[in-house]
């Protein structure tokens, strides 16, 4: 069993990891009786930490916001992850946190042990970032959305869709997903009774949040994969399918499309986009023979491309 000081630090660390903790679960994690947890909670309160009690038979505890920031307890891997994330944020796509990220990083690196500073510096030195143009998201938006996901509070916001139309929306937020330079919120739309994705940079949050809600089963076991699939199928107005005269293993990695093997010498390729001409160029320059399966109008774009290339010969 941990001694009192070590147990208090462990208790404080647990309270920092999520919003609500049932008393019985804290006791199990610490390997003590529930009355010991109550005494330890009282000790934390006497030290100035605002620990609130939640009523009921299955009551528990919550670490509230206080006048002073409590010590953040991190293990080695967590400390390295935070340091690398802060360095990335200083050059990232979340607006308004570049300077604060650098200040926080300076404080963190000051107290990092030498072995961890070496790990962080080694990783940063040998990492090259490609700056990509794209939308940026206000840090306050991401913070408020993440808090609503954690606290299971309905979000109310004005949303600008792909066509530029702006309309009021509400959702039961589940999680944030990043893809490239974009942030997506996955949430249940109670008006449309379906799971939806929202671009965070297109959300104008309203205050206050809506009521709390009971958690739902997510739309898939892997939310990131669900978002990837949804974006691939819902974002683009055109979908084209080809029979490629090459094995799937040769094509995988050359394209962002979906590749399905047919046999040892051929495969099916599905490409999606907002311009059939660009789809035609993409498949034409893959360097393998192919047949257009659909749509039929794509053949006209390929014919036009072929004529243009032939007329350009020297």
N, C-alpha and C positions, 0 to 999 in steps of 0.2 A: 504494500500500500504506500502511496506517495505521502511524504510528510506534509504538514500544513501549508508551508510556503509554496512548495512545488504544486500542491493540489490547487491552491488559489490561482496560480498562474495558468494551470491547465483549465480550470473552470472559466477564467476570463477569456482564454483562447477559444473555448467552445462557444461562449456567448457571442463572440465576434463573428462566428462563421455563418449564423443564420438568425432570423428574426425571433422566432419563438422556440423555446425548449421545454418540453414537459419535465416536471421534477423527477419522475421515475427514470426517464431516459438519461438525465444528467447523472443521477445516482449510479446507474448501470455503467456509464462511460467512465466514471471516476472510481468505481469499485467501492462505494461507501453507501451508508444508509441514507434515506431521504432526510432524516433529521440533521445529518452532517452537512448535506447540501444546504439546508436552511441556515445553519450556523455560518457556513462559508459565504453565503449570499449576504448575511448581515455584516460579515467582516469586510466584504467588498464595498458595501454601502458606507461603512464607517470610514473607508479610505477615500470616499468621494465618488465612487462609480454609481451612476443612476440605474440600478437594476430594478425593474418593475415586475410586480407579480401579476399573473393572469388568474382570475378566479375560476371556480368550478372544480368538479371531482378530479378531472384530469388537468388541473391547473399547472402552471409552470412559470417561467421567468423570461424576461426580455431585457436586453441591454439597451437603455435609452440613450438619447443624445445628451451630452453633458456640457458644462461650461469649458471643460478642458478635454483635450484629446487623450483617450486612454492609450497606454502602450500597445503597439501592434506586435503581436507575437508571431514570428515567422520562422519556419525551419530553413535549412540551407537552400533547398530547391525553390521554395517560395520566394526567398529573398532574391535569388538570381533572376527568377521570372519577373518579379516586380521591377528590378533594375533595368532589365532588357526592355520591358514594356514601356517604362518611362522614357528611355532613350528613343524608342520607336515613336512614341507619342509626340516627342518634340519635333519630329519631321513628318507627322502623320496626316490623316485626313479629318481629324476631329478638331474643329476650329476652337480657338480660345483657351487651349490648354498647353500650348507650346512652352510659354514662359514658366507657368506653374509646374509643368513636368520637369523642367530643368532645375527649378528650386528644390522640388521634392527629391530629385535624383541626387543633388549635391548633399542633402541631409542624409540620405540613405547610404551613399558611398562613404561618407565620413565615418559611419559606424560599422561598415561591413568588415569582417575579418579579411586578412590579406589573401587567404586562399580563395575566398568568394570574389574579391575584387579581380583576381587573376582570371577566374572563370568568365566573369562578365566582360572584361576587356578583351580576352581572347575571342569570345564569340562575336563581339562588336567589330573587332579589327578585321576579322575574316568574313564579314557579312557585307555584301554590296546591295544597296537598295536602288531599284529603278523607280524614279519618281514618275507616277502616272497621273495624267490629268483626269479629273473627275470631280463629282460633287463632294462637298464637305458637310459635316454635320456638327451642329453646335453641341459642345460637351454637356450643357445643361439638359438638352433634349435626351441624350443617351442616358444620363444619370437618372432623370425622372422616369424614363421608360423602364430602365432596369429595376428601379425601386418599385414600380407598379407591378412588374413581373414577380418580384420577391414577395410583395405584400398582398398579391392577388387582389388588386384594386383595378376596377374598370377605368380605361383611359377614354377621354373625350378629346377630339381634335378635329381640326379642319384639314382635309387631305386634298392635294392636287394630283390628279391621276395622270396617266401617260399622255392623254390628249390635252392636258392643260385645264381640265374642268376641276373646279374647287367645290367641295361639298363637306358638310359636317358628318363625322363618323364616330362610332364608339366600338370598342373591342375589349375582350378579356385577354390581356397580354399573356403570352406564354414564355417566349424567349427571343433574344436578339441573335441574328446570324449575320456574319460578315462574309462578303464575297467580293474579292478585289478591293476596290475603293468604296464599295457601297455597304450600308448597314440596312438589314431588313428586320422588321418586327413580325413575328408569327403570332397571330391572335385569333380568337374565336369571335366572329361577328354575330352578335345576338339578333340583329335585324335580318340578316341574310341566312342565318342559321348554318354557317359554314366556316371552315378555317380559311383565313386570308393572309396574304403577306402585304406589308406596307413598307415603302421606302422611307427610312427615317428622315432623310433630308427633305421629304415632301410633307412632313407632319408639322402642323402648327398646334401645339398642345394647348388645351384649355385648362383653366383652374376653377375649382378644385377637381380632383379625380372623382370618378363615379363610385358606386358602392362596391364593397368587397364581394367576391364570388367564390363558389366552390370550384376547386381545380377539376379540369377535364382530362381525359386521356388525350395525349398529343396526337397529331394526325399521322404519325408514324414513329417507329422505334428510334429512328435516326432523323431528328428534325432538320439537320443540315442537308442530308440527302433528299429529304422531302422538298425543301426549298429549291435545291439544285434542279430536281426533276420538274417542279412547278415552273421555275423560270424558263427552263428549256422548252417547255411545251406551251406556256401561256403568253410569253413575252413577244414571240415572233409571229408575224402574220403568215409566213410561208414555211412549208415543210416539204422537203424534197427527198426522194428515196432513189438509191442507185444500186445496181449490181456491179460490184467491182471485180475485175479479173485479177485478183491478188488475194493471198491468204490474210485472214484477219490480223494475225500477229505482225504482218508487215505494215498494216495500216494503222493499228493502234499506236497512239502517241503522235501521229502526224496531223490529227484533226481533233477539233472539239466536238465533232458529231458522234452519233451512236453507231458503233460497229458491231455487227452480229455475224458470226461465221456461218457459211452455207456448207462448204466442204473444204478440203485441203487446199484448193486453188482459187476459191472465191468467197466473197462476203457481201453482206448488205450494209450500206452506209445511209444514215439518215442525217441530213443537214437542215438546220432551221435558221431563218434570218428575215430581215425586212426588205431584201432586194434580191430578186431572182437572178439578176445579172451577176451580182457578187457571188451567189451560190454557184453559178455556172463557171465563173473564173476559178473558184476554189477547187472544184472537182477536176476541171480541165488541167490544172497545173499540179495535180497530185502525181503525175507520171505513170499512171496505170490505165489500162483499158477499162471502159465502163459502159453500162447501158442505163438509160433513164427509165425508171419505173413510173414515177409520178413527181410532179404534175406534168401533163402533156405540153403546156405552154413553155416549159423550161427548154424544150428542144429548139424552139425558135431563138432563144437567147444564145444557146450553144452554136447554132448555125451562124448567127450574126457574128459571134466571137471568132469562129473559124474563118469566115470571110475576111474579117478585119485583119487577122493575123496573116492570112495568105497575101492580102494586098500590100502588106508591109514588108514582104520579103525583098531583099536586095539582090 
